[in-house]
Amino acid sequence: MRDIGVDVKNPTAEWDGDVNCPFHGTLRLRGQVLEGTIASLGMSRTVVVERDNIRYMQKYERYEKRTSALSAHLPSCIGEVAVGDKVKLMECRPLSKTVSFCVIENNGGEA
């Protein structure tokens, strides 16, 4: 198992030979570290992660809530994830047209 340079828990599930795994394969991580909630599991080895942002609207003197969605690669060694789980992502090279992040830690459901 490689050291990815970020202080996260080591994955416990089995690795299935995925070369795009930062812990066992050859994928290098760099750049941003983000946190979000899994919104969809519909793709193969890819999840959609939603992030909530709160902006202040000066004209109305109120706050508005905005949501952004990112596609992220899910290595097999991370284990089982479900919709609603909080995950930690880190930026990597583009793996496809929309995927430029990789899941590095699963923090479980909302507690």
SEDOFI-234646 format. One record per residue: y, z, x of N, C-alpha, C in turn; residue number from 0. Coordinates in Angstrom, 3 decimals. Layout:
// residues N
+----------+----------+----------+----------+----------+----------+----------+----------+----------+------+
!      nyy !      nzz !      nxx !     cayy !     cazz !     caxx !      cyy !      czz !      cxx ! resi !
+----------+----------+----------+----------+----------+----------+----------+----------+----------+------+
!        Y !        Z !        X !        Y !        Z !        X !        Y !        Z !        X !  NUM !
...
+----------+----------+----------+----------+----------+----------+----------+----------+----------+------+
***
This chain:
// residues 111
+----------+----------+----------+----------+----------+----------+----------+----------+----------+------+
!      nyy !      nzz !      nxx !     cayy !     cazz !     caxx !      cyy !      czz !      cxx ! resi !
+----------+----------+----------+----------+----------+----------+----------+----------+----------+------+
!   -1.179 !    0.000 !    0.847 !    0.000 !    0.000 !    0.000 !    1.243 !    0.000 !    0.893 !    0 !
!    2.186 !   -0.882 !    0.560 !    3.415 !   -1.003 !    1.340 !    4.481 !   -0.039 !    0.849 !    1 !
!    5.431 !    0.286 !    1.739 !    6.616 !    1.056 !    1.373 !    7.680 !    0.051 !    0.952 !    2 !
!    8.184 !    0.157 !   -0.290 !    9.146 !   -0.824 !   -0.784 !   10.588 !   -0.440 !   -0.485 !    3 !
!   10.818 !    0.734 !    0.101 !   12.157 !    1.131 !    0.504 !   12.923 !    1.903 !   -0.547 !    4 !
!   12.301 !    2.212 !   -1.671 !   12.945 !    2.966 !   -2.747 !   12.045 !    4.148 !   -3.071 !    5 !
!   12.645 !    5.290 !   -3.383 !   11.873 !    6.490 !   -3.675 !   11.353 !    6.438 !   -5.110 !    6 !
!   10.129 !    5.923 !   -5.289 !    9.476 !    5.860 !   -6.591 !    8.050 !    6.367 !   -6.442 !    7 !
!    7.453 !    6.710 !   -7.602 !    6.051 !    7.137 !   -7.594 !    5.162 !    5.948 !   -7.258 !    8 !
!    4.122 !    6.184 !   -6.457 !    3.178 !    5.120 !   -6.146 !    2.342 !    4.792 !   -7.380 !    9 !
!    2.101 !    3.495 !   -7.646 !    1.296 !    3.119 !   -8.821 !   -0.153 !    3.552 !   -8.643 !   10 !
!   -0.800 !    3.880 !   -9.762 !   -2.158 !    4.401 !   -9.713 !   -3.198 !    3.421 !  -10.245 !   11 !
!   -2.792 !    2.393 !  -10.975 !   -3.745 !    1.458 !  -11.572 !   -4.292 !    0.498 !  -10.515 !   12 !
!   -5.335 !   -0.237 !  -10.888 !   -5.973 !   -1.193 !   -9.987 !   -5.088 !   -2.416 !   -9.769 !   13 !
!   -5.166 !   -2.968 !   -8.572 !   -4.462 !   -4.191 !   -8.233 !   -5.413 !   -5.359 !   -8.413 !   14 !
!   -4.967 !   -6.447 !   -9.062 !   -5.863 !   -7.570 !   -9.347 !   -5.621 !   -8.785 !   -8.461 !   15 !
!   -4.947 !   -8.624 !   -7.339 !   -4.711 !   -9.738 !   -6.420 !   -3.430 !  -10.496 !   -6.668 !   16 !
!   -2.524 !   -9.958 !   -7.465 !   -1.233 !  -10.590 !   -7.759 !   -0.379 !  -10.602 !   -6.487 !   17 !
!   -0.023 !  -11.802 !   -5.988 !    0.788 !  -11.877 !   -4.766 !    2.229 !  -11.459 !   -5.022 !   18 !
!    2.677 !  -11.481 !   -6.271 !    4.035 !  -11.067 !   -6.613 !    4.093 !   -9.579 !   -6.952 !   19 !
!    3.340 !   -8.766 !   -6.229 !    3.368 !   -7.316 !   -6.381 !    4.101 !   -6.737 !   -5.175 !   20 !
!    5.138 !   -5.925 !   -5.383 !    5.860 !   -5.371 !   -4.235 !    5.063 !   -4.320 !   -3.477 !   21 !
!    4.076 !   -3.692 !   -4.105 !    3.313 !   -2.621 !   -3.474 !    2.101 !   -3.148 !   -2.691 !   22 !
!    1.417 !   -4.176 !   -3.202 !    0.203 !   -4.678 !   -2.574 !    0.328 !   -6.126 !   -2.100 !   23 !
!    1.208 !   -6.905 !   -2.716 !    1.356 !   -8.324 !   -2.391 !    2.446 !   -8.562 !   -1.360 !   24 !
!    3.092 !   -9.721 !   -1.456 !    4.077 !  -10.123 !   -0.461 !    5.502 !  -10.186 !   -0.997 !   25 !
!    5.746 !   -9.734 !   -2.222 !    7.079 !   -9.816 !   -2.822 !    8.020 !   -8.807 !   -2.177 !   26 !
!    9.174 !   -9.289 !   -1.707 !   10.196 !   -8.422 !   -1.111 !   11.242 !   -8.084 !   -2.166 !   27 !
!   11.682 !   -6.828 !   -2.189 !   12.696 !   -6.381 !   -3.139 !   14.008 !   -6.142 !   -2.404 !   28 !
!   15.126 !   -6.471 !   -3.082 !   16.452 !   -6.249 !   -2.503 !   17.443 !   -6.191 !   -3.647 !   29 !
!   18.614 !   -5.687 !   -3.389 !   19.677 !   -5.742 !   -4.385 !   19.672 !   -4.578 !   -5.350 !   30 !
!   19.964 !   -4.874 !   -6.616 !   20.210 !   -3.865 !   -7.630 !   18.944 !   -3.107 !   -8.039 !   31 !
!   19.147 !   -1.834 !   -8.395 !   18.108 !   -1.025 !   -9.025 !   18.633 !   -0.662 !  -10.403 !   32 !
!   17.930 !   -1.072 !  -11.459 !   18.380 !   -0.871 !  -12.836 !   17.343 !   -0.086 !  -13.617 !   33 !
!   17.793 !    0.506 !  -14.734 !   16.888 !    1.196 !  -15.645 !   17.096 !    0.642 !  -17.043 !   34 !
!   16.019 !    0.568 !  -17.809 !   16.112 !    0.060 !  -19.170 !   14.892 !    0.440 !  -19.979 !   35 !
!   14.831 !   -0.102 !  -21.183 !   13.749 !    0.175 !  -22.120 !   13.020 !   -1.122 !  -22.428 !   36 !
!   11.692 !   -1.085 !  -22.435 !   10.906 !   -2.282 !  -22.722 !   11.071 !   -2.653 !  -24.188 !   37 !
!   11.448 !   -3.924 !  -24.419 !   11.674 !   -4.406 !  -25.776 !   10.562 !   -5.327 !  -26.248 !   38 !
!    9.875 !   -6.021 !  -25.316 !    8.854 !   -6.980 !  -25.712 !    7.819 !   -7.128 !  -24.609 !   39 !
!    6.567 !   -7.339 !  -25.030 !    5.450 !   -7.542 !  -24.102 !    4.773 !   -8.883 !  -24.345 !   40 !
!    5.461 !   -9.846 !  -24.916 !    4.840 !  -11.074 !  -25.383 !    4.354 !  -12.034 !  -24.331 !   41 !
!    4.855 !  -11.958 !  -23.078 !    4.497 !  -12.929 !  -22.060 !    3.445 !  -12.365 !  -21.105 !   42 !
!    2.836 !  -13.234 !  -20.353 !    1.828 !  -12.841 !  -19.381 !    2.515 !  -12.315 !  -18.113 !   43 !
!    2.261 !  -11.056 !  -17.760 !    2.823 !  -10.397 !  -16.570 !    4.346 !  -10.338 !  -16.572 !   44 !
!    4.962 !  -10.476 !  -17.725 !    6.418 !  -10.422 !  -17.841 !    6.788 !   -9.581 !  -19.049 !   45 !
!    7.820 !   -8.754 !  -18.903 !    8.314 !   -7.939 !  -20.005 !    9.802 !   -8.209 !  -20.184 !   46 !
!   10.306 !   -7.952 !  -21.378 !   11.739 !   -8.030 !  -21.650 !   12.262 !   -6.605 !  -21.698 !   47 !
!   13.283 !   -6.338 !  -20.901 !   13.859 !   -4.998 !  -20.787 !   15.281 !   -5.033 !  -21.325 !   48 !
!   15.597 !   -4.107 !  -22.236 !   16.941 !   -4.021 !  -22.812 !   17.716 !   -2.900 !  -22.146 !   49 !
!   19.012 !   -3.162 !  -21.925 !   19.917 !   -2.157 !  -21.373 !   21.101 !   -2.011 !  -22.322 !   50 !
!   21.502 !   -0.772 !  -22.625 !   22.628 !   -0.514 !  -23.516 !   23.884 !   -0.217 !  -22.702 !   51 !
!   24.985 !   -0.837 !  -23.112 !   26.279 !   -0.612 !  -22.471 !   27.260 !   -0.161 !  -23.531 !   52 !
!   28.129 !    0.771 !  -23.191 !   29.172 !    1.223 !  -24.108 !   30.519 !    0.814 !  -23.537 !   53 !
!   31.284 !    0.065 !  -24.326 !   32.607 !   -0.408 !  -23.908 !   33.667 !    0.212 !  -24.801 !   54 !
!   34.827 !    0.495 !  -24.225 !   35.955 !    1.009 !  -24.996 !   36.813 !   -0.162 !  -25.446 !   55 !
!   37.074 !   -0.268 !  -26.760 !   37.920 !   -1.316 !  -27.309 !   39.320 !   -0.738 !  -27.493 !   56 !
!   40.232 !   -1.142 !  -26.630 !   41.560 !   -0.543 !  -26.609 !   42.338 !   -0.827 !  -27.896 !   57 !
!   42.192 !   -2.032 !  -28.453 !   42.931 !   -2.407 !  -29.653 !   42.585 !   -1.501 !  -30.831 !   58 !
!   41.293 !   -1.162 !  -30.984 !   40.839 !   -0.360 !  -32.111 !   40.632 !    1.106 !  -31.761 !   59 !
!   40.841 !    1.458 !  -30.508 !   40.670 !    2.827 !  -30.028 !   39.288 !    3.375 !  -30.401 !   60 !
!   38.298 !    2.543 !  -30.223 !   36.921 !    2.901 !  -30.539 !   36.012 !    2.407 !  -29.411 !   61 !
!   34.777 !    2.850 !  -29.467 !   33.763 !    2.383 !  -28.520 !   32.825 !    1.431 !  -29.243 !   62 !
!   32.348 !    0.434 !  -28.515 !   31.344 !   -0.454 !  -29.073 !   30.119 !   -0.447 !  -28.175 !   63 !
!   28.954 !   -0.632 !  -28.785 !   27.694 !   -0.617 !  -28.057 !   27.195 !   -2.048 !  -27.916 !   64 !
!   26.919 !   -2.447 !  -26.680 !   26.403 !   -3.780 !  -26.427 !   25.033 !   -3.665 !  -25.770 !   65 !
!   24.190 !   -4.640 !  -25.996 !   22.845 !   -4.644 !  -25.441 !   22.646 !   -5.926 !  -24.652 !   66 !
!   22.085 !   -5.806 !  -23.461 !   21.736 !   -6.979 !  -22.675 !   20.239 !   -6.944 !  -22.406 !   67 !
!   19.637 !   -8.114 !  -22.295 !   18.190 !   -8.209 !  -22.095 !   17.896 !   -8.936 !  -20.787 !   68 !
!   16.931 !   -8.424 !  -20.049 !   16.482 !   -9.027 !  -18.802 !   14.988 !   -9.269 !  -18.877 !   69 !
!   14.535 !  -10.358 !  -18.284 !   13.103 !  -10.574 !  -18.128 !   12.703 !  -10.053 !  -16.762 !   70 !
!   11.579 !   -9.339 !  -16.690 !   11.142 !   -8.748 !  -15.431 !    9.647 !   -8.933 !  -15.248 !   71 !
!    9.242 !   -9.124 !  -14.005 !    7.823 !   -9.259 !  -13.665 !    7.161 !   -7.886 !  -13.751 !   72 !
!    5.968 !   -7.825 !  -14.331 !    5.222 !   -6.574 !  -14.448 !    3.960 !   -6.667 !  -13.596 !   73 !
!    3.945 !   -6.023 !  -12.414 !    2.732 !   -6.052 !  -11.590 !    1.590 !   -5.314 !  -12.284 !   74 !
!    0.361 !   -5.756 !  -12.009 !   -0.799 !   -5.152 !  -12.659 !   -1.024 !   -3.715 !  -12.211 !   75 !
!   -0.545 !   -3.336 !  -11.017 !   -0.792 !   -1.990 !  -10.503 !    0.089 !   -0.933 !  -11.172 !   76 !
!    1.091 !   -1.346 !  -11.944 !    1.957 !   -0.388 !  -12.649 !    1.174 !    0.288 !  -13.770 !   77 !
!    0.211 !   -0.387 !  -14.353 !   -0.605 !    0.198 !  -15.409 !   -0.137 !   -0.221 !  -16.786 !   78 !
!   -0.621 !    0.514 !  -17.781 !   -0.306 !    0.193 !  -19.170 !    1.128 !    0.600 !  -19.499 !   79 !
!    1.848 !   -0.296 !  -20.155 !    3.185 !   -0.003 !  -20.655 !    3.215 !   -0.359 !  -22.131 !   80 !
!    4.154 !    0.227 !  -22.845 !    4.296 !   -0.027 !  -24.278 !    5.762 !   -0.251 !  -24.601 !   81 !
!    6.011 !   -0.853 !  -25.746 !    7.390 !   -1.052 !  -26.197 !    8.036 !    0.320 !  -26.372 !   82 !
!    9.210 !    0.499 !  -25.808 !    9.922 !    1.767 !  -25.885 !    9.835 !    2.589 !  -24.607 !   83 !
!    8.979 !    2.202 !  -23.673 !    8.885 !    2.933 !  -22.405 !   10.121 !    2.684 !  -21.551 !   84 !
!   10.554 !    3.714 !  -20.851 !   11.669 !    3.585 !  -19.911 !   11.097 !    3.151 !  -18.565 !   85 !
!   11.683 !    2.106 !  -17.973 !   11.196 !    1.580 !  -16.709 !   12.349 !    1.425 !  -15.725 !   86 !
!   11.994 !    1.384 !  -14.453 !   12.949 !    1.145 !  -13.382 !   12.655 !   -0.233 !  -12.811 !   87 !
!   13.710 !   -1.040 !  -12.631 !   13.591 !   -2.408 !  -12.143 !   14.311 !   -2.539 !  -10.811 !   88 !
!   13.888 !   -3.517 !  -10.015 !   14.613 !   -3.833 !   -8.795 !   14.667 !   -5.341 !   -8.642 !   89 !
!   15.766 !   -5.824 !   -8.095 !   15.991 !   -7.261 !   -7.957 !   15.080 !   -7.845 !   -6.883 !   90 !
!   14.653 !   -9.075 !   -7.106 !   13.825 !   -9.795 !   -6.142 !   14.257 !  -11.261 !   -6.161 !   91 !
!   13.548 !  -12.090 !   -5.404 !   13.840 !  -13.523 !   -5.436 !   13.467 !  -14.072 !   -6.809 !   92 !
!   14.032 !  -15.201 !   -7.218 !   13.658 !  -15.765 !   -8.510 !   12.181 !  -16.133 !   -8.557 !   93 !
!   11.465 !  -15.575 !   -9.536 !   10.043 !  -15.878 !   -9.720 !    9.839 !  -16.988 !  -10.738 !   94 !
!   10.814 !  -17.189 !  -11.608 !   10.784 !  -18.288 !  -12.570 !   12.231 !  -18.530 !  -13.009 !   95 !
!   12.406 !  -19.326 !  -14.040 !   13.756 !  -19.653 !  -14.496 !   14.533 !  -18.417 !  -14.926 !   96 !
!   13.867 !  -17.460 !  -15.576 !   14.569 !  -16.290 !  -16.113 !   14.216 !  -14.984 !  -15.421 !   97 !
!   13.186 !  -14.964 !  -14.568 !   12.714 !  -13.708 !  -13.979 !   13.224 !  -13.559 !  -12.549 !   98 !
!   14.101 !  -12.560 !  -12.336 !   14.604 !  -12.234 !  -10.998 !   14.540 !  -10.742 !  -10.743 !   99 !
!   13.796 !  -10.016 !  -11.557 !   13.629 !   -8.578 !  -11.390 !   12.148 !   -8.244 !  -11.460 !  100 !
!   11.780 !   -7.085 !  -10.905 !   10.400 !   -6.640 !  -10.909 !   10.365 !   -5.166 !  -11.312 !  101 !
!    9.410 !   -4.794 !  -12.158 !    9.255 !   -3.399 !  -12.572 !    8.636 !   -2.627 !  -11.409 !  102 !
!    9.278 !   -1.507 !  -11.014 !    8.745 !   -0.730 !   -9.897 !    8.275 !    0.661 !  -10.316 !  103 !
!    8.650 !    1.090 !  -11.535 !    8.213 !    2.425 !  -11.973 !    8.246 !    2.492 !  -13.490 !  104 !
!    7.228 !    3.137 !  -14.074 !    7.175 !    3.383 !  -15.507 !    7.416 !    4.875 !  -15.732 !  105 !
!    8.494 !    5.201 !  -16.442 !    8.842 !    6.602 !  -16.705 !    8.340 !    7.074 !  -18.058 !  106 !
!    7.528 !    6.285 !  -18.725 !    6.943 !    6.684 !  -20.003 !    7.871 !    6.476 !  -21.169 !  107 !
!    7.409 !    6.960 !  -22.319 !    8.168 !    6.810 !  -23.562 !    9.331 !    7.788 !  -23.628 !  108 !
!   10.037 !    7.721 !  -24.720 !   11.204 !    8.592 !  -24.910 !   10.723 !   10.002 !  -25.199 !  109 !
!   11.189 !   10.933 !  -24.395 !   10.761 !   12.326 !  -24.549 !   11.801 !   13.149 !  -25.267 !  110 !
+----------+----------+----------+----------+----------+----------+----------+----------+----------+------+
***
